[in-house]
Amino acid sequence: TGESIMSFAITEPDAGSNSHNISTVARRDGTDYVLSGTKYYISGVDEADAILVVARTGTDDRGRGKLSLLVVPTDAAGLTKTLIPVEMTAPDKQFTLFFDDVRLPAESLIGEEGDGLRQVFHGLNPERIMGAAMGNGIARYALAKAAEYARERQVWGVPIGTHQGVAHPLALAKINADLARLMTQRAAWLHDEGDPLAGEAANMAKFAAAEAGMAALDQAIQTHGGNGLSTEYGLATLWGSMRLMRTAPISREMILNYVARHSLGLPSSY
């Protein structure tokens, strides 16, 4: 209904992109589940009412974890939250979560037991598309600020935007930002249509937007000179969030792996 705020907990100290390595366990005890383990770099827990936790509830015939989704209230007994200090400005805080025999009723399970990974995958494409949209927004903001500054800032009697050394990098950043935006729109449309190509498009859009956004922000800072690092101009404070987009929610390397394997049919390295 939109009345509750949820956090999502899948990442662990030893399980990032390889979710089959998740070691947080939810074991049956009568009709309850008892949750034990650690989650790492979990966002916004301090503002959430509950956490959607991905936990191991069994093992398949290949030795990989069978995963399930459980809703854990943020005030649950046995749950400890530790803030992770980070050197960046971000809208939400990061936490390490410790689950010490957290007891949950059976109705905490979302969907079918052991089917959690498939359920999570349904949310991955929208997550990548939203990440791409964030990168696109930062790129557009940074380029608008840079273009305004390049038109108004004068050196040797002319606006600095007169010089191709300033103008051309901004023009290139604009082209790449628009390309990323178009890729994001396509990915969103394919997802809404339930098209099987949505996964490929979402990954590509997220990659393109992260690269284009980072390049646009960096060039905007460069255009401002020393002012690009001041709080007044509102650019440097975005650097950490934009740089994070090349790593999360999926790294650029894992996207390249996906494209190489699924789009080009190349053999997998893992």
C-alpha atoms as one frame of an Amber mdcrd trajectory, in Angstrom:
protein
   0.000   0.000   0.000   3.028   2.263   0.201   2.593   2.762   3.949   5.624
   0.696   5.011   9.286   1.263   4.241  11.283  -1.862   3.449  15.015  -2.457
   3.274  16.503  -5.301   1.220  19.252  -7.583   2.538  21.023  -9.978   0.189
  24.726  -9.026   0.275  27.056 -10.744   2.753  30.762 -10.396   3.558  31.476
 -13.507   1.443  28.530 -13.372  -0.972  28.127 -10.493  -3.382  27.294 -11.185
  -7.015  27.447 -14.932  -6.320  24.224 -15.183  -4.358  24.473 -18.990  -4.202
  27.205 -18.466  -1.582  24.784 -16.886   0.884  25.384 -18.393   4.311  22.668
 -16.688   6.357  20.410 -19.588   7.334  16.717 -19.773   8.147  15.998 -23.132
   9.794  12.631 -24.517  10.746  11.793 -24.831  14.438   8.243 -26.055  14.732
   6.113 -23.631  12.758   8.679 -20.831  13.107  11.856 -19.915  11.259  15.046
 -19.137  13.179  17.355 -16.798  11.275  21.137 -16.708  11.824  23.893 -14.963
   9.881  25.289 -11.636   8.715  24.329  -9.179   5.988  26.663  -6.458   4.741
  26.177  -3.035   3.144  22.433  -2.952   3.674  20.920   0.442   2.901  18.411
   2.505   4.838  17.783   0.109   7.708  17.496   3.030  10.133  14.489   4.349
   8.180  12.819   1.009   7.432   9.965  -0.739   9.192  11.144  -4.172   8.078
  13.864  -5.912   6.077  13.342  -8.358   3.222  16.084 -10.900   3.933  17.417
 -13.488   1.487  18.375 -16.596   3.459  19.403 -20.174   2.803  16.705 -22.713
   3.636  18.296 -25.745   1.992  20.820 -27.027  -0.562  20.187 -28.266  -4.093
  21.750 -31.342  -5.705  24.660 -29.200  -6.964  25.523 -28.004  -3.475  24.154
 -24.524  -4.057  21.947 -22.778  -1.563  18.187 -22.924  -1.915  17.159 -19.403
  -1.011  13.997 -17.980   0.502  12.661 -14.500   1.263  11.673 -13.571   4.808
  10.333 -10.318   6.238  12.136  -9.296   9.434  10.890  -6.318  11.502  13.714
  -3.884  12.249  12.932  -4.154  15.965  13.064  -7.971  16.013  14.760  -9.570
  19.012  18.220 -10.844  18.091  18.773  -8.338  15.259  21.759  -6.014  15.691
  22.551  -3.138  13.314  26.030  -1.604  13.007  26.596   1.559  10.974  29.295
   1.354   8.274  31.177   4.687   8.002  31.619   5.662   4.343  33.608   8.472
   2.717  30.787   9.732   0.521  27.645  11.818   0.638  24.630   9.583   0.110
  20.885   9.791   0.793  20.880   6.652   2.932  23.167   4.996   5.458  24.837
   1.589   5.179  24.730  -1.111   7.848  26.059  -4.506   8.798  23.258  -6.675
  10.157  23.732  -9.527  12.618  20.920 -12.058  13.001  21.392 -14.005  16.241
  18.670 -16.672  16.243  15.966 -14.231  15.191  12.668 -16.077  15.561  10.074
 -15.421  12.861   6.541 -16.767  12.390   5.808 -18.897   9.330   3.898 -16.030
   7.696   7.187 -14.109   7.435   8.002 -16.245   4.386   7.327 -14.513   1.059
   6.271 -16.887  -1.709   7.458 -20.476  -1.750  10.302 -21.810   0.369  13.416
 -22.362  -1.751  12.095 -20.156  -4.573  13.610 -16.911  -3.314  16.293 -16.519
  -5.964  13.758 -16.639  -8.783  11.649 -14.081  -6.938  14.655 -11.813  -6.446
  15.490 -11.995 -10.145  12.066 -10.536 -10.940  13.203  -7.370  -9.165  16.676
  -7.132 -10.672  15.700  -5.614 -14.015  13.671  -2.772 -12.449  16.546  -2.176
 -10.022  19.009  -1.802 -12.895  16.608   0.462 -14.788  16.137   2.686 -11.740
  19.908   2.798 -11.275  20.280   3.851 -14.897  17.669   6.570 -14.392  19.650
   7.882 -11.430  22.819   8.048 -13.532  20.929   9.803 -16.306  19.556  12.356
 -13.878  22.975  13.173 -12.457  24.391  13.492 -15.985  21.659  15.912 -17.053
  22.043  17.980 -13.895  25.836  18.143 -14.169  25.780  19.084 -17.854  23.193
  21.808 -17.273  25.355  23.298 -14.518  28.492  23.034 -16.656  26.890  24.602
 -19.731  25.566  27.513 -17.688  28.970  28.077 -16.101  30.772  27.810 -19.459
  28.463  30.455 -20.935  28.876  32.896 -18.050  32.455  32.438 -16.847  34.787
  34.722 -18.800  38.551  34.480 -19.205  40.511  36.813 -21.500  37.307  38.628
 -22.353  35.301  35.672 -23.702  33.182  32.903 -22.132  35.224  29.768 -21.496
  32.641  27.822 -23.504  33.966  29.596 -26.586  37.039  27.390 -26.450  36.758
  23.941 -28.007  38.879  22.508 -25.204  35.924  23.234 -22.912  33.036  22.881
 -25.361  33.894  19.602 -27.085  34.218  17.429 -23.951  30.843  18.731 -22.768
  29.307  18.034 -26.174  30.644  14.473 -26.099  29.301  13.986 -22.581  25.907
  15.254 -23.764  25.823  12.763 -26.653  26.706   9.833 -24.399  24.205  10.935
 -21.748  21.413  11.061 -24.329  22.382   7.639 -25.662  22.196   6.227 -22.128
  18.820   7.862 -21.600  17.440   6.292 -24.779  18.780   2.890 -23.696  17.050
   3.324 -20.339  13.732   4.188 -21.979  14.008   1.100 -24.170  14.838  -1.114
 -21.192  11.863   0.242 -19.238   9.532  -0.369 -22.190  10.781  -3.924 -22.695
  10.325  -4.657 -18.997   6.775  -3.286 -18.998   5.995  -5.427 -22.039   7.398
  -8.553 -20.395   9.850  -8.957 -23.258  12.607 -11.565 -22.695  15.145  -9.019
 -23.971  14.475  -6.826 -20.928  17.340  -8.397 -18.951  19.909  -7.613 -21.612
  18.530  -4.099 -22.116  18.407  -3.328 -18.381  22.007  -4.403 -17.855  23.224
  -2.438 -20.880  21.290   0.669 -19.835  22.685   0.534 -16.316  26.226   0.165
 -17.677  25.803   3.005 -20.181  24.213   5.370 -17.672  26.875   4.753 -15.029
  29.675   5.425 -17.506  27.962   8.436 -19.090  26.964   9.909 -15.745  30.450
   9.551 -14.313  32.009  11.153 -17.402  29.493  14.008 -17.423  29.961  14.769
 -13.736  33.741  14.639 -13.992  33.722  16.983 -16.984  31.335  19.347 -15.236
  33.687  19.531 -12.256  36.612  20.139 -14.608  34.703  22.915 -16.382  34.154
  24.682 -13.072  37.844  24.526 -12.171  38.368  24.933  -8.448  34.723  25.897
  -8.034  33.791  22.374  -9.073  34.933  21.153  -5.666  33.013  23.743  -3.654
  29.765  22.970  -1.893  28.169  26.042  -3.458  28.099  24.557  -6.965  26.640
  21.199  -5.927  28.800  18.922  -8.066  31.524  17.337  -5.951  28.973  16.104
  -3.406  27.491  13.896  -6.146  30.789  12.232  -7.010  30.549   9.432  -4.436
  26.979   8.505  -5.369  27.778   8.584  -9.085  30.957   6.555  -8.660  29.002
   3.978  -6.689  26.809   3.406  -9.741  29.741   1.702 -11.469  29.835  -0.827
  -8.616  26.282  -1.225  -7.331  23.740  -2.701  -7.526  25.807  -4.680 -10.033
  29.392  -3.981 -11.052  30.343  -2.982 -14.569  32.443  -6.150 -14.816  29.476
  -8.396 -14.028  27.419  -6.600 -16.671  30.179  -7.204 -19.202  30.159 -10.865
 -18.152  26.401 -10.964 -18.717  26.611  -9.394 -22.176  29.510 -11.623 -23.206
  27.663 -14.757 -22.092  24.014 -14.038 -22.896  24.261 -11.598 -25.805  27.350
 -12.889 -27.587  27.159 -16.550 -26.619  30.693 -16.651 -25.233  31.688 -19.281
 -22.647  31.332 -18.407 -18.990  34.350 -18.011 -16.734  32.407 -19.038 -13.629
